[in-house]
Amino acid sequence: MTTTDLRTDLRKEQSVEQDQPCGPGNYPLVLVSVLIPCLNEEGIVGRLLGDLQANTLRDFEVVVCDNGSTDDTAAEVRRFAEGDARIRLVQLDEPGVSRARNAAACHAGGRYLLFLDADTRLRPDFLQLALEQMQARKLDVAAFLLSVESRQWADRLLCRVANFVIALLSLFHPTAPGMAGYLVRREAHEQSGGYDEHMHFGEDVDYLRRAAAGRPFGVIKVARCIVDTRRLELEGRWSVAKRLLLGTWYQRGGRKIQQLPFEYRFGHYRNKNKKNG
């Protein structure tokens, strides 16, 4: 399926999108809105914005929600926005990744919503391949497998294990961490009610399952999100892997995590090449 075919499908459903809640009619109608929450990601989010600008599919917009950064994250996004009208910045006074994702979705006009972490990297054909998969497989909700560009064998091994777990568990319940990226039809997002802003761990999987409830879900393998290994390097690979596995176990069968069964550091890591101020 070509980009022209995707745009034709979008135009057929334009009247439906204009009636959706949360304000999509106030923004230009595009095929896909890329939604990025940010907290102190100066020097990091710009890499992702550059990757998006280099993508072969052009019919997209980017909504970056900065929720309380104390560095120059907002200024970095503004520099990109000045040269590319498809990029917009939304700012919130209070932190909270779920709040940021919901706010970005409310400022998006896309037929599809693509939720990405700020430290994700993408290959130039990512958007094209992802949208083609959604159309060919008639999916309403999808998650991606992971990829790493690390030279550490342990990182590559953990990535393979994570992909195996995602593919296996998703046969029973949609299961993938938010870092894997979610691609969701707007109707599915609106039906889900968005991210639960009262959850502080596992809110991504909780959202994925609610968005996919009663709708076609799949794991996209031909397009993968390249994930950052900062947390692994700073906290230890085994420590991070153990906590993610524990979190996945606690969420089996669709359960919500009401209280953390382990210590977990929230927030984003600064660029390791920059000094903390």
Secondary structure, 3 states (H helix, E strand, C coil): CCHHHHHHHHHHCHHHHHCCCCCHHHCCCEEEEEEEEECCCCCCHHHHHHHHHCCCCCCEEEEEEEECCCCCHHHHHHHHHHHCCCEEEEEECCCCHHHHHHHHHHCCCEEEEEECCCCCECCCCHHHHHHHHHHHCCCCEEEEEEECCCCCHHHHHHHHHHHHHHHHHCCCCCCCCHHHCEEEEHHHHHHHCCCCCCCCCCHHHHHHHHHHCCCCEEEEEEEEEECCCHHHHHHCHHHHHHHHHHHHHHCHHHCCCCCCCCCCCCCCCCCCCCCCC
